[in-house]
Amino acid sequence: MKKVIKFIPVWKLLLYVVLALLLTAGTAQMLLYALFFLETQSSRIAQFIELSGTFGLVPFIILCILPFTLFLSLFYLYERQNYTESMMKKLMGEMESIADGRFAQEMTMEDDGLIGELAAKVNQLLLQLDQAKNEQKKAAEVKNDLITNVAHDLRSPLTSIVGYLDLINEDRYKSEVELRYYIQIIHQKSHELNQLLNDLFEYTLVQNKEALINRVPINLEEMLNQLAVQFQFQLKEAGMELRQHGAFTENPFVMGEGIKLARVFENLIQNAIRYGKQGKYIDLSATESENLIQIEIANYGQPIPSSDLPYLFERFYRVEKSRSQSTGGSGLGLAIVKSILDLHDGQIHATSAFDKTAFVVTLPKKSE
């Protein structure tokens, strides 16, 4: 009601009050004439008028107020209809503007009724549309970044492979020893290319939230012991030793997919071997609480700069900025780790100080 009254100009409100007063006066006069006439025609009406007279001016005041209120109500209904039509025209105008592509524009309807509710719903739809556009834009940027990074990492080994194959095809080698050297480089670059494609495929796979389809109880103690044996040759070749600390309870189980969880710890141990050779040791520690199991894999090589720690688990992020395959992998390993742990409702974080770099994995325990 307040919105309608504010919608009416002041001069019009005064005009309606004056008109209501004039119409009320005319109506009251006509009613009085009618009563006086009926008084002479009916004794009962005469008695009623006489009885009403005992109340003084009250009946007369009521006789005036009722038609005055009625006339004001009629004027209000007329203006409410005008207000509704005006709001609808404004609403349609703003919707036409939105339909022309100006999606950032919001509906400015301030109404307590259905029009205001409709405008609020439209604004909600616009907000959702804006969010969808931003997500679509972000997805496009992610796709472009992915293509750019993949192309960058594919170009280097492919260039080497094509270059050395051209040398061999054109017989531009001096001896069989040099030929075998070229073939060895081609083999190495082909292996790097294959590893990159495998990492890319796996990263794409674990980004799918439905990728985890087979949750079974996994004994983490047995898995880590098997991995310690599996990496013995690589550790020996790198001149390193894997030390295990902490003891598991009788329930070292988590729910998940064994192959994927094994990949998490394989990637972390491989990273520790690649970047921690200077420290000679890799420490694998396990701690448990009532609901969680925490695994820490630490090495004592070159520390990670603190500025790089927040970005370690982003795809294609490399602490070594040259993206050289000799100083790092595809840049997808830790992103794969993070995605797999997300599928298992787990977490990972990294810490790095002067003498120690640690990756800490936390997983929810299987309920008994």
C-alpha positions as CSV (number, residue, x, y, z in Angstrom):
1,M,0.0,0.0,0.0
2,K,2.8,2.4,0.8
3,K,4.4,1.8,-2.6
4,V,1.1,2.7,-4.3
5,I,0.7,5.9,-2.2
6,K,4.3,6.9,-2.9
7,F,3.6,6.3,-6.6
8,I,0.7,8.9,-6.6
9,P,1.8,12.5,-7.0
10,V,1.0,14.8,-4.0
11,W,-1.3,17.0,-6.1
12,K,-3.2,14.0,-7.1
13,L,-3.6,12.8,-3.5
14,L,-5.0,16.2,-2.6
15,L,-7.3,16.1,-5.6
16,Y,-8.6,12.7,-4.5
17,V,-9.2,13.9,-0.9
18,V,-11.1,17.0,-2.2
19,L,-13.2,14.9,-4.6
20,A,-13.9,12.4,-1.8
21,L,-15.1,15.2,0.4
22,L,-17.3,16.7,-2.3
23,L,-18.8,13.3,-3.2
24,T,-19.3,12.5,0.5
25,A,-21.1,15.8,1.1
26,G,-23.3,15.2,-1.9
27,T,-24.0,11.6,-0.8
28,A,-24.7,12.7,2.7
29,Q,-27.1,15.4,1.5
30,M,-28.9,12.9,-0.7
31,L,-29.2,10.4,2.2
32,L,-30.6,13.1,4.5
33,Y,-33.2,14.1,1.9
34,A,-34.1,10.4,1.5
35,L,-34.4,9.9,5.2
36,F,-36.6,13.0,5.7
37,F,-38.8,11.8,2.9
38,L,-39.1,8.3,4.3
39,E,-39.8,9.7,7.7
40,T,-43.0,11.1,6.5
41,Q,-43.9,7.9,4.8
42,S,-43.1,5.4,7.5
43,S,-43.6,5.5,11.2
44,R,-40.9,2.9,11.8
45,I,-38.3,5.0,10.0
46,A,-39.4,8.0,12.0
47,Q,-38.9,6.0,15.2
48,F,-35.4,4.9,13.9
49,I,-34.5,8.5,13.2
50,E,-35.7,9.6,16.6
51,L,-33.7,6.9,18.2
52,S,-30.6,7.8,16.3
53,G,-31.0,11.4,17.4
54,T,-30.4,10.3,21.0
55,F,-26.7,9.5,20.0
56,G,-26.0,13.1,19.0
57,L,-23.7,13.6,16.0
58,V,-22.3,10.1,16.0
59,P,-24.7,8.7,13.4
60,F,-24.0,11.8,11.2
61,I,-20.3,11.3,11.5
62,I,-20.6,7.7,10.6
63,L,-22.8,8.6,7.7
64,C,-20.0,10.8,6.4
65,I,-17.1,8.6,7.1
66,L,-18.4,5.5,5.4
67,P,-18.9,7.1,1.9
68,F,-15.6,9.1,2.3
69,T,-13.7,5.9,2.9
70,L,-15.6,4.2,0.1
71,F,-14.6,6.9,-2.4
72,L,-11.0,7.0,-1.3
73,S,-10.9,3.2,-1.6
74,L,-12.2,3.4,-5.2
75,F,-9.5,6.0,-6.0
76,Y,-6.9,3.8,-4.4
77,L,-7.9,0.8,-6.4
78,Y,-7.8,2.8,-9.6
79,E,-4.2,4.1,-8.8
80,R,-3.1,0.6,-7.7
81,Q,-4.1,-0.7,-11.1
82,N,-2.1,2.2,-12.7
83,Y,0.8,1.3,-10.4
84,T,0.7,-2.3,-11.4
85,E,0.6,-1.5,-15.1
86,S,3.5,0.9,-14.6
87,M,5.6,-1.6,-12.8
88,M,4.8,-4.3,-15.4
89,K,5.8,-1.9,-18.2
90,K,9.1,-1.1,-16.4
91,L,9.6,-4.8,-15.7
92,M,9.1,-5.6,-19.4
93,G,11.4,-2.8,-20.4
94,E,14.2,-4.1,-18.2
95,M,13.6,-7.7,-19.4
96,E,13.9,-6.5,-23.0
97,S,17.1,-4.8,-22.1
98,I,18.4,-8.1,-20.6
99,A,17.2,-10.0,-23.7
100,D,19.4,-7.7,-25.8
101,G,22.4,-9.1,-24.0
102,R,23.0,-6.8,-21.1
103,F,23.1,-9.6,-18.6
104,A,25.0,-7.7,-16.0
105,Q,21.9,-5.4,-15.5
106,E,19.7,-6.3,-12.5
107,M,16.0,-5.8,-12.1
108,T,15.4,-2.7,-10.0
109,M,11.8,-3.5,-9.0
110,E,11.1,-2.6,-5.3
111,D,7.7,-4.1,-4.7
112,D,6.3,-6.2,-1.9
113,G,3.9,-8.1,-4.1
114,L,4.1,-10.5,-6.9
115,I,6.0,-8.1,-9.2
116,G,8.7,-7.7,-6.6
117,E,8.9,-11.5,-6.2
118,L,9.1,-11.9,-9.9
119,A,11.9,-9.4,-10.2
120,A,13.8,-11.1,-7.4
121,K,13.5,-14.5,-9.2
122,V,14.7,-12.9,-12.4
123,N,17.7,-11.4,-10.5
124,Q,18.4,-14.8,-9.1
125,L,18.4,-16.3,-12.6
126,L,20.7,-13.5,-13.8
127,L,23.1,-14.2,-10.9
128,Q,23.1,-17.9,-11.8
129,L,23.6,-17.0,-15.5
130,D,26.5,-14.7,-14.6
131,Q,28.1,-17.5,-12.5
132,A,27.6,-19.9,-15.3
133,K,29.3,-17.5,-17.7
134,N,32.2,-17.0,-15.4
135,E,32.6,-20.8,-14.9
136,Q,32.4,-21.2,-18.7
137,K,35.1,-18.5,-19.2
138,K,37.2,-20.1,-16.5
139,A,36.8,-23.5,-18.1
140,A,37.8,-22.0,-21.5
141,E,40.9,-20.5,-19.8
142,V,41.7,-23.8,-18.2
143,K,41.4,-25.6,-21.5
144,N,43.6,-23.0,-23.3
145,D,46.2,-23.2,-20.5
146,L,46.1,-27.0,-20.7
147,I,46.5,-26.9,-24.5
148,T,49.4,-24.4,-24.2
149,N,51.2,-26.4,-21.5
150,V,50.7,-29.7,-23.2
151,A,51.9,-28.3,-26.5
152,H,55.0,-26.8,-24.8
153,D,55.9,-30.1,-23.1
154,L,55.2,-32.2,-26.2
155,R,57.2,-29.9,-28.5
156,S,60.5,-30.5,-26.8
157,P,60.8,-34.3,-27.0
158,L,59.0,-34.4,-30.4
159,T,61.5,-31.9,-31.8
160,S,64.4,-34.0,-30.6
161,I,62.9,-37.2,-32.0
162,V,62.2,-35.7,-35.4
163,G,65.6,-34.1,-35.5
164,Y,67.6,-37.2,-34.7
165,L,65.3,-39.3,-37.1
166,D,66.2,-36.8,-39.8
167,L,69.9,-37.3,-39.1
168,I,69.5,-41.1,-39.3
169,N,67.3,-40.9,-42.4
170,E,69.8,-38.7,-44.2
171,D,72.8,-40.9,-43.1
172,R,74.3,-38.0,-41.3
173,Y,76.2,-40.0,-38.7
174,K,79.9,-40.8,-38.7
175,S,79.9,-44.3,-37.2
176,E,77.7,-47.0,-35.7
177,V,78.5,-45.7,-32.3
178,E,77.1,-42.3,-33.1
179,L,74.0,-44.0,-34.7
180,R,73.4,-46.0,-31.5
181,Y,73.8,-42.7,-29.5
182,Y,71.1,-41.1,-31.7
183,I,68.8,-44.1,-31.2
184,Q,69.4,-43.9,-27.5
185,I,68.3,-40.3,-27.4
186,I,65.2,-41.1,-29.5
187,H,64.3,-43.9,-27.1
188,Q,64.7,-41.6,-24.1
189,K,62.7,-38.8,-25.6
190,S,60.0,-41.3,-26.7
191,H,59.8,-42.6,-23.1
192,E,59.4,-39.0,-21.8
193,L,56.7,-38.4,-24.3
194,N,54.9,-41.5,-23.4
195,Q,55.1,-40.6,-19.7
196,L,53.7,-37.2,-20.3
197,L,50.8,-38.6,-22.3
198,N,50.1,-41.2,-19.5
199,D,50.2,-38.5,-16.9
200,L,47.9,-36.3,-18.9
201,F,45.4,-39.1,-19.4
202,E,45.5,-40.0,-15.7
203,Y,45.0,-36.4,-14.6
204,T,42.0,-36.0,-17.0
205,L,40.6,-39.3,-15.6
206,V,40.9,-38.4,-11.9
207,Q,39.3,-34.9,-12.5
208,N,36.1,-36.8,-13.1
209,K,34.3,-36.9,-9.7
210,E,32.7,-40.3,-10.7
211,A,36.2,-41.8,-11.3
212,L,36.3,-43.5,-8.0
213,I,33.9,-46.4,-8.6
214,N,35.3,-49.2,-6.4
215,R,35.6,-48.4,-2.7
216,V,37.1,-51.3,-0.7
217,P,39.0,-51.5,2.6
218,I,42.7,-50.7,2.0
219,N,45.4,-51.7,4.5
220,L,47.8,-48.7,4.4
221,E,50.4,-50.5,6.4
222,E,50.7,-53.3,3.9
223,M,50.6,-50.9,1.0
224,L,53.4,-48.8,2.3
225,N,55.5,-51.9,3.1
226,Q,55.0,-53.1,-0.4
227,L,56.0,-49.7,-1.8
228,A,59.2,-49.7,0.3
229,V,60.2,-53.1,-1.3
230,Q,59.1,-51.9,-4.8
231,F,61.4,-48.8,-4.6
232,Q,64.5,-50.7,-3.2
233,F,66.3,-50.7,-6.6
234,Q,65.6,-47.0,-7.4
235,L,66.7,-46.0,-3.8
236,K,69.9,-48.1,-4.1
237,E,70.7,-46.6,-7.6
238,A,70.2,-43.1,-6.1
239,G,72.3,-43.9,-3.1
240,M,69.4,-43.3,-0.7
241,E,67.7,-45.2,2.1
242,L,64.0,-45.3,3.0
243,R,63.4,-45.2,6.8
244,Q,60.0,-46.1,8.2
245,H,58.8,-44.6,11.5
246,G,55.7,-45.1,13.7
247,A,53.5,-48.1,14.2
248,F,50.0,-48.7,13.0
249,T,47.2,-49.9,15.2
250,E,45.1,-52.9,14.5
251,N,42.8,-50.8,12.2
252,P,45.1,-49.1,9.6
253,F,42.3,-49.3,7.0
254,V,40.9,-46.6,4.7
255,M,38.1,-46.9,2.1
256,G,39.2,-46.4,-1.5
257,E,40.7,-47.8,-4.6
258,G,44.0,-49.4,-4.1
259,I,45.6,-48.6,-7.5
260,K,44.8,-44.9,-7.2
261,L,46.0,-44.7,-3.5
262,A,49.2,-46.5,-4.5
263,R,49.8,-43.9,-7.2
264,V,49.6,-41.2,-4.6
265,F,52.5,-42.6,-2.5
266,E,54.4,-43.7,-5.6
267,N,54.4,-40.1,-6.9
268,L,55.5,-38.7,-3.5
269,I,58.3,-41.2,-3.1
270,Q,59.5,-40.6,-6.7
271,N,59.5,-36.9,-6.0
272,A,61.5,-37.5,-2.8
273,I,64.1,-39.6,-4.7
274,R,64.3,-37.0,-7.6
275,Y,64.8,-33.9,-5.4
276,G,66.2,-35.3,-2.1
277,K,69.4,-37.1,-3.3
278,Q,71.6,-34.7,-1.4
279,G,70.0,-35.7,1.9
280,K,70.5,-39.5,1.4
281,Y,67.4,-40.4,3.4
282,I,63.7,-40.6,2.9
283,D,61.6,-40.8,6.1
284,L,58.1,-42.3,5.9
285,S,56.2,-41.7,9.1
286,A,52.7,-42.8,10.1
287,T,50.5,-41.4,12.9
288,E,46.8,-42.2,13.7
289,S,44.0,-40.6,15.5
290,E,40.5,-42.0,16.2
291,N,39.2,-41.0,12.7
292,L,42.3,-40.2,10.6
293,I,45.5,-41.7,9.4
294,Q,48.4,-39.3,8.6
295,I,51.3,-40.3,6.4
296,E,54.4,-38.0,6.1
297,I,57.0,-38.5,3.4
298,A,60.1,-36.4,4.0
299,N,63.4,-35.8,2.2
300,Y,66.4,-33.7,3.1
301,G,67.4,-32.2,-0.2
302,Q,67.0,-28.8,-1.8
303,P,64.2,-26.9,0.1
304,I,61.2,-25.6,-1.8
305,P,60.9,-21.7,-1.7
306,S,58.0,-20.6,0.5
307,S,56.5,-18.6,-2.5
308,D,56.1,-21.9,-4.4
309,L,54.4,-24.0,-1.7
310,P,50.8,-22.7,-2.3
311,Y,51.0,-23.7,-6.0
312,L,52.7,-27.1,-5.8
313,F,49.5,-29.0,-6.5
314,E,48.4,-27.0,-9.5
315,R,48.7,-28.8,-12.8
316,F,51.9,-28.1,-14.8
317,Y,53.3,-26.0,-12.0
318,R,57.0,-26.5,-11.7
319,V,59.3,-25.1,-9.0
320,E,62.1,-25.2,-11.6
321,K,60.7,-22.7,-14.1
322,S,62.6,-23.8,-17.2
323,R,60.3,-26.9,-17.4
324,S,63.4,-29.0,-18.3
325,Q,62.7,-32.7,-18.2
326,S,66.2,-33.2,-16.8
327,T,65.2,-31.3,-13.6
328,G,61.6,-32.4,-13.2
329,G,58.7,-34.4,-14.6
330,S,55.6,-33.4,-16.5
331,G,54.3,-31.0,-13.7
332,L,51.2,-33.2,-13.4
333,G,52.4,-35.6,-10.6
334,L,51.3,-33.6,-7.6
335,A,48.1,-32.4,-9.3
336,I,47.2,-36.1,-9.8
337,V,48.0,-36.8,-6.2
338,K,45.7,-33.9,-5.1
339,S,42.9,-35.1,-7.4
340,I,43.1,-38.7,-6.2
341,L,43.0,-37.6,-2.5
342,D,40.0,-35.4,-3.2
343,L,38.2,-38.5,-4.5
344,H,39.0,-40.2,-1.3
345,D,38.0,-37.3,1.0
346,G,41.6,-36.9,1.9
347,Q,44.0,-33.9,2.1
348,I,47.6,-33.1,1.4
349,H,49.9,-30.2,2.3
350,A,53.6,-29.6,2.0
351,T,56.1,-28.0,4.3
352,S,59.7,-27.1,3.5
353,A,62.4,-25.7,5.8
354,F,66.2,-25.4,5.5
355,D,66.9,-29.0,6.1
356,K,63.6,-30.9,5.4
357,T,60.8,-31.0,2.9
358,A,57.7,-33.0,3.8
359,F,54.4,-34.0,2.1
360,V,51.7,-34.9,4.6
361,V,48.8,-37.0,3.5
362,T,45.7,-37.3,5.7
363,L,42.9,-39.9,5.0
364,P,39.8,-40.8,6.9
365,K,39.9,-44.2,8.6
366,K,37.5,-46.9,7.7
367,S,34.7,-47.0,10.4
368,E,34.7,-50.2,12.3
